[in-house]
């Protein structure tokens, strides 16, 4: 049996081992108003702040240890490291921690310190914009942003956001969202190809995407990241849009030219209010 094109969930044995251990992180994410973000990958998960990963975290069942990979630029001298890390070739620090030390590593003081370093050394407007879209559209049932920075086995290209859009009752379809600042040169035309390529890819590999995100959704519900009363059945039909933020003078001109060339492309320009409801 061939490997699925995309897998962004935990195998059940891993999930059962870590579900209780990471509930404290879920609490911190909810308490922050989803300023922090957790996304499930293939048997590991990432913690994000303003779109930057402040931890790629995987669990080793045999040793019952958590492996944490985080770039050294997000760690300063005030962080309580809990153990001496190794350093890989990409400048990431690699920690191996017990569940008790995992809790201490991601204590409130350490999280605040990491967040401060993100703001200081790696502020990227489009990544921050992505996070704003996620944060300000939490707890909606008509549009569920299910994943960010989505990459599969087909190619190295990366969708900004993948959502589920409600069609009828419990039936939802995939909705690809490409995020651009108003001054991004991609608005001259490149973003249209990006969006179409992503939409067509999800259509082509729909069964793999459906299996992946039905399971991703279930596990997030069990963790408490998604309302437990929501029921989602992913059905065929994939669409998407380009969401543009700010830079009104430049953006309006580029969007007008884009729509003239590509009238069927859905574009939403947000000047300062993060609200996707008008686009649905």
ChimeraX attribute file (.defattr): number of C-alpha atoms within 10 A of each C-alpha:
attribute: neighborCount
match mode: 1-to-1
recipient: residues
	/A:1	3
	/A:2	4
	/A:3	8
	/A:4	14
	/A:5	17
	/A:6	20
	/A:7	22
	/A:8	23
	/A:9	25
	/A:10	19
	/A:11	13
	/A:12	10
	/A:13	10
	/A:14	16
	/A:15	16
	/A:16	11
	/A:17	14
	/A:18	17
	/A:19	13
	/A:20	11
	/A:21	13
	/A:22	14
	/A:23	15
	/A:24	14
	/A:25	20
	/A:26	18
	/A:27	14
	/A:28	18
	/A:29	18
	/A:30	14
	/A:31	11
	/A:32	12
	/A:33	12
	/A:34	21
	/A:35	20
	/A:36	24
	/A:37	26
	/A:38	20
	/A:39	19
	/A:40	22
	/A:41	20
	/A:42	13
	/A:43	17
	/A:44	20
	/A:45	20
	/A:46	20
	/A:47	19
	/A:48	21
	/A:49	23
	/A:50	23
	/A:51	24
	/A:52	22
	/A:53	20
	/A:54	27
	/A:55	23
	/A:56	20
	/A:57	21
	/A:58	20
	/A:59	22
	/A:60	12
	/A:61	12
	/A:62	6
	/A:63	9
	/A:64	14
	/A:65	18
	/A:66	21
	/A:67	18
	/A:68	23
	/A:69	23
	/A:70	21
	/A:71	18
	/A:72	14
	/A:73	16
	/A:74	23
	/A:75	21
	/A:76	14
	/A:77	7
	/A:78	10
	/A:79	17
	/A:80	14
	/A:81	18
	/A:82	15
	/A:83	13
	/A:84	11
	/A:85	15
	/A:86	12
	/A:87	15
	/A:88	11
	/A:89	6
	/A:90	8
	/A:91	13
	/A:92	19
	/A:93	20
	/A:94	21
	/A:95	22
	/A:96	23
	/A:97	22
	/A:98	17
	/A:99	17
	/A:100	11
	/A:101	16
	/A:102	23
	/A:103	16
	/A:104	16
	/A:105	20
	/A:106	20
	/A:107	16
	/A:108	13
	/A:109	14
	/A:110	18
	/A:111	17
	/A:112	13
	/A:113	16
	/A:114	24
	/A:115	20
	/A:116	15
	/A:117	17
	/A:118	22
	/A:119	14
	/A:120	11
	/A:121	10
	/A:122	13
	/A:123	14
	/A:124	13
	/A:125	14
	/A:126	18
	/A:127	18
	/A:128	16
	/A:129	20
	/A:130	21
	/A:131	23
	/A:132	18
	/A:133	18
	/A:134	22
	/A:135	18
	/A:136	16
	/A:137	18
	/A:138	16
	/A:139	14
	/A:140	13
	/A:141	18
	/A:142	16
	/A:143	21
	/A:144	21
	/A:145	21
	/A:146	19
	/A:147	21
	/A:148	22
	/A:149	14
	/A:150	15
	/A:151	17
	/A:152	16
	/A:153	11
	/A:154	10
	/A:155	8
	/A:156	9
	/A:157	14
	/A:158	14
	/A:159	21
	/A:160	19
	/A:161	21
	/A:162	21
	/A:163	21
	/A:164	24
	/A:165	23
	/A:166	21
	/A:167	14
	/A:168	9
	/A:169	11
	/A:170	14
	/A:171	15
	/A:172	23
	/A:173	21
	/A:174	28
	/A:175	23
	/A:176	24
	/A:177	23
	/A:178	21
	/A:179	22
	/A:180	24
	/A:181	21
	/A:182	24
	/A:183	18
	/A:184	17
	/A:185	13
	/A:186	15
	/A:187	20
	/A:188	16
	/A:189	16
	/A:190	11
	/A:191	18
	/A:192	19
	/A:193	11
	/A:194	16
	/A:195	21
	/A:196	15
	/A:197	14
	/A:198	22
	/A:199	21
	/A:200	13
	/A:201	15
	/A:202	21
	/A:203	17
	/A:204	11
	/A:205	14
	/A:206	19
	/A:207	15
	/A:208	16
	/A:209	22
	/A:210	19
	/A:211	16
	/A:212	18
	/A:213	24
	/A:214	14
	/A:215	17
	/A:216	20
	/A:217	22
	/A:218	18
	/A:219	19
	/A:220	19
	/A:221	16
	/A:222	12
	/A:223	19
	/A:224	14
	/A:225	22
	/A:226	19
	/A:227	15
	/A:228	12
	/A:229	8
	/A:230	12
	/A:231	15
	/A:232	19
	/A:233	14
	/A:234	22
	/A:235	17
	/A:236	13
	/A:237	14
	/A:238	19
	/A:239	20
	/A:240	21
	/A:241	20
	/A:242	21
	/A:243	22
	/A:244	25
	/A:245	23
	/A:246	17
	/A:247	16
	/A:248	17
	/A:249	10
	/A:250	13
	/A:251	24
	/A:252	16
	/A:253	13
	/A:254	20
	/A:255	21
	/A:256	13
	/A:257	15
	/A:258	19
	/A:259	14
	/A:260	11
	/A:261	12
	/A:262	13
	/A:263	11
	/A:264	8
	/A:265	17
	/A:266	14
	/A:267	20
	/A:268	17
	/A:269	21
	/A:270	18
	/A:271	13
	/A:272	10
	/A:273	12
	/A:274	17
	/A:275	13
	/A:276	14
	/A:277	10
	/A:278	6
	/A:279	11
	/A:280	9
